[in-house]
Amino acid sequence: MSQDSVNGGSMNEEAKAAAARRPGAAGPGGGPGRFMMGRPAEKSMDFRGSSRRLLGLLRPERALLSTVLALAVIGVGCSVAGPRILGHATDLIFAGVIGRRLPASSTLAQALASLRAHGQGGVADVIAGAGHVVPGQGIDFGAVGRVLLLVAAVYAIAGAAGIVQGRLLNRALQRALYRLREDVEAKLSRLPLSYFDRQPRGEVLSRVTNDIDNVGQTLQQTLSQMLTSLLTIVGVLALMFSISWLLALIALVSIPASAFVAAKVGKRAQPQFVRQWKTTGKLNAHIEEMYTGHTLVKVFGRQQEAAETFREHNEELYRSASHAQFVSGLIQPLMMLIGNLNYVLVAVVGGLRVATGALSIGDVQAFIQYSRQFTQPLTTVASMSNLLQSGVASAERVFELLDATEQDAGPQEPARLPEVRGRVAFEHVSFRYDPDKPLIEDLSLTAEPGHSIAIVGPTGAGKTTLVNLLMRFYDPTGGRITLDGVDIARMDREDLRARTGMVLQDTWLFGGTIAENIAYGRAGATREEVVAAARAAHVDHFVRLLPDGYDTVIDDEGGNVSAGEKQLITIARAFLAEPVILILDEATSSVDTRTEVLIQRAMARLRSGRTAFVIAHRLSTIRDADTILVMENGAIVEQGGHDELLAAGGAYAKLYASQFAQAVAEVD
Amino acid sequence: MLIRLLRTHLRPYRKPIATLVLLQLLATLAQLYLPTLNADIIDNGVIKGDTGYILDLGGVMIGVTVAQVACQIGAVWFGARTAMALGRDVRAAVFDRVQTFSTREVGRFGAPSLITRTTNDVQQVQMLVVMSFTLMVTAPIMCVGGIILALNQDVPLSGLLVVIVPVLGVVVGLIIRRLRPVFRSMQVRIDAVNRVLREQITGIRVIRAFVKDAHEQERFAGANQRLKEAGRSAGSLMAMMFPLVMLVVNLSTVAVMWFGAHRIDSGGMQIGALTAFITYLMQILMSVMMATFMFMMVPRAEVCAERIEEVLGTRTSVVPPTEGVRELRTRGHLELRGVDFHYPGAEASVLRGVDLVARPGETTAVIGSTGSGKTTLLGLIPRLADATGGQVLVNGVDVREVDPEALARAVGLVPQRPYLFSGTIASNLRYGNPEATDEELWHALEVAQARDFVERMPEGLQAPIAQGGSNVSGGQRQRLAIARTLVRRPEIYLFDDTFSALDYTTDARLRAALARETADATVVIVAQRVSTIRDADRIVVLDEGRVVGTGTHHELMETNQTYREIVLSQLTEEEAA
């Protein structure tokens, strides 16, 4: 008869409520990109549909979940039954105390009669209600011991069931989360490139990192608690009715009262939270900009303005956050108020019932504890609803990603080229991202095997788009592109790309060693091959200056290698891949010209026998090409050899005159 | 670290904290009083069958409950305000400190790490404070109060506490000790999964081009698997926590019942006292558990506090002068005298004994290979870093003695990597000069060869710019960055390889327009293309941090081997001959 676990309840509630209050439940920091915008949305658009789908993630774990449910029923049943049995021990103790006071010679009936005769009818009623009273006999320790052993056993079962249930549920949950992450990963590789190009990188990143984390955390924190809380409510209610339907009805009132409080507070807290997250977003965005643009803030001497804006947002965040914190913090004391009022009511009414002999004192004690056990899960459910909202909102964002349109799967029976010679032809190719903004219009060109094609033209002429089409990052909206006469749309994307090597202006290296990054170009490359490629791309000499040589770890932000050096590594990577078609898009723009000359020579070797597309601004890069294409506004305005085009006196000649002639003249 | 951080930043809030503690104390006392009232009802009301007494005491109980809740609401109010104020103050302290940092300190931490420290880490510490205000204050009061009241009910029975409390402490302590490393490894693995995903998204073109999807998926599967395993061990431990604690608590109740029954039998205590005692026992155990839960949170917050303190403890290497020179008498005169620069701990110097003079109306060009120190050199002028040897003089005054604002007004640097702030084209252009008129903006755009594409945008100057300028092309971003500096009209223009992202025609046009615009200003250009700099009044050739030649294009072509190599590398021999 631990009649009152006032604190038992409150500790639990507070911890959970605090967890629920945790801002956005965005969880542990650290993850790169975590700070970037994209807090889980505050309000979900389709709460029911999304929560159903979220629970659907657990469907494959049905077998495990039914075991969990069974164990939860056993565990909750036992812990709910415990106080009830303990109540019998109280009764036994009480009976012993009373029994000792009564004269041993009389029977119970006589004793009661004599009490009533002495005007102590109330006491007599209480004794009659207690049962087991044997006049003259003290506490029956044998019986008390047996009851207590039983209680201990019941509690032990509850504990064991609780542990096993928790572990199994966690296992099911971890598997489901694993699958969700796997689904997202698989989805990423099926999404068309336009998906990534069309929305901010941070947005996609935030969905696959912040939101998935949030879903996981929410499920971990709520699922088990919700399950036991709901079962406890049912179990406790059943037991309450078995003891006294009158008291049970009184206790039942606290359900709508709690729901009312939770809803009222929730309704007031919600807009505060929305405001808090909005300001948090604003503040974080400002911090991010000021830190990333730190140099500019300094150079333009704008520290004061930066600090002012910061202070404004920071102050606003303080106001909205402390408001949100306060309003949501009200749930706790208010629920406690309801619980305590209920407690008093039950104590009073129960006391009166005992006094009239309608209930045993043990029953009242048990009941009082139940009413406490009853408000606790109610508070839990109320606090969890907030957390759950944020989790479902995140889940919805993940589902949106999973539902995004995929790129077409490719032909059923892809055309296979046993040996690629490298003849590339664009036949009347058109392309536009936006229906009313043509980027490439009716473009035709042919690259013979082993030839190199240089593409020149002003920024925005469509040079890079050409590469995107050739790599099938995008598909043309008109016309076709063929490789050795086969439409590349009929080929497997992977097959096509495996034969193509690409070096982009935008260097990308993954977190790993320099050797691993170079070896990325060809699976299973030996160290010797890696070093050979590194030599050809002039990576070798600076790698040797680094403390760990080829095993130096670099990442995308790569502090220890400069932009030019990174570009050289990406060139080495392409060297190692030994592709049939080579695409160089401003591949050496960050490399100084003397190094570039050396690379050019290596590339000339690499290019021989390969079809190469070279986009460059530098004359030296272009001039050796077999064919030069001059592009303007998505169309080829001229094509031919360097001398030929120069002689023709067209666009190329003009370009050349404005750019290079002076320099040449100067040197003479 | 955590304690120091909290002590420093909670100091201004001593009053509200004292009020909060007082309110919590009252609420806790009320809560402790309730079981006593209940025992009273049972002993003197229920057992004696005194209905009137039950009702009277019931009224008192309601009164106490209301008072308790009122105190708690007050505590929540002060707690929420103080915790959030602490977060605000620490955030501001970190932000202000970072503002003083030079590029070197920002580079040492890395901008992303600094952002995390200012936002997430502060939030973690703040959450701990919120929790502390609700739990940490209540737990000790509850524990001590519970013990006193338990002793008050029955001293011999209280002896059980000596056994029960340590047992609970050990059980919880053991789980938490195992949990801490598991939590940490789980965090590391979440980060690992996120890193793989991040790389896949940022590197998607390369991954697809090299047909590495399968490889990436394998890499991801490994990270995912490891995270699942960590999640399982953490979850298993967590799953044990609550049932085990409840088991200890429940079994303690059973033990108290047993020994209590003997005490009652021997007439040492009353039945009502037994009930009350159990309640107090419960409160003591729960307060112990609360405290342990808190300690589980502490390690995380500790790490965060350390990271915050690390920022707050870092002093900028570029210290502003206490009394800076505000009035610079001459205009646009720049001089470097024997400037050295090396990073602390590095073996070799980035710059060694660099001398350079630039005057108004002149264009000075700096050329050299990748890693020759060109960018570092420019950064010394607006004091993005300070020279480790020699002097940088602007208008005859050492930059270290110039008032930062005056220096910022005099020097305009266009960095190698153009960065635009989110907002509009106009807001970006006005960044250096908020008072500039629209005409001035258009003029700057025209000079920077950006007028055409801005005009083509439907919103014109009001066209939105995404963070970092990601919604305009690299060349456009570069030109907008140039225009931004033109709007500011500094005395000294520093262009750090600003023209490399432009094609030759645009480059040539821009330089022609720029020459007219900056006719009486001092211009320093870092470049790789010879065509960009060949008209410069003076060309400085840098090689491995040293000046190996200074002169005009013609002079250098004749006398300087390094320069000739650079020029020849950009032309064929035939053309150069």
Interface residues (C-beta under 8 A of the other chain):
Chain A: M1 S2 Q3 D4 S5 V6 N7 G8 S10 M11 E14 A15 A18 R21 R22 P23 A26 P28 G29 G30 G31 P32 G33 R34 F35 G75 S79 G82 L86 A89 T90 I93 F94 G96 V97 Q120 G121 G122 V123 D125 V126 G138 I139 F141 V144 G145 L148 V151 A152 Y155 A156 A158 G159 A160 A161 G162 I163 Q165 G166 R167 L169 N170 R171 L173 Q174 R175 L177 Y178 R181 E182 V184 E185 A186 L188 S189 L193 F196 P200 R201 G202 V204 L205 V208 T209 D213 G216 Q220 S224 T280 L283 N284 A285 I287 E288 E289 M290 Y291 T292 G293 H294 T295 L296 V297 K298 V299 F300 G301 R302 Q303 A306 A307 F310 R311 N314 E315 L317 Y318 A321 S322 H323 Q325 F326 G329 L330 Q332 P333 L334 M336 L337 N340 L341 Y343 V344 L345 A347 V348 G350 G351 L352 V354 A355 I361 V364 Q365 I368 G457 P458 T459 G460 M471 F473 R493 E494 R497 A498 T500 G501 M502 L504 Q505 D506 W508 L509 F510 G511 Y520 G521 A523 F542 D556 E557 G559 S562 G564 E565 T570 R573 A577 S589 S590 V591 D592 T593 R594 T595 E596 V597 H617 R618 L619 S620 R623 L655 S658 Q659 F660 Q662 A663 V664 E666 V667 D668
Chain B: Q31 L34 P35 N38 I41 I42 G45 V46 I47 K48 G49 D50 T51 I54 L55 G58 M61 I62 T65 V66 Q68 V69 Q72 I73 V76 W77 G79 A80 R81 A83 M84 A85 G87 R88 R91 A92 F95 D96 V98 Q99 F101 S102 T103 V106 G107 G110 A111 P112 L114 I115 T116 T118 T119 N120 D121 Q123 Q124 M127 V130 M131 T134 L135 M142 Q187 I190 D191 V193 N194 R195 L197 R198 E199 Q200 I201 T202 G203 I204 R205 V206 R208 A209 F210 V211 K212 D213 H215 E216 Q217 F220 A221 N224 Q225 L227 K228 G231 R232 G235 S236 M238 A239 M240 F242 P243 L244 M246 L247 V249 N250 L251 T253 V254 M257 W258 G260 A261 H262 I264 D265 I271 L274 T275 I278 T279 L281 M282 Q283 M286 S287 M289 M290 F293 R300 C304 G368 S369 T370 G371 S372 P382 R383 L384 P404 E405 L407 A408 R409 V411 G412 L413 P415 Y419 F421 S422 Y431 G432 A466 Q467 G468 S470 S473 G474 G475 Q476 R488 S500 A501 L502 D503 Y504 T505 T506 D507 A508 Q528 R529 V530 S531 R534 H553 M557 E565 I566 V567 L568 S569 Q570 L571 T572 E575 A576 A577
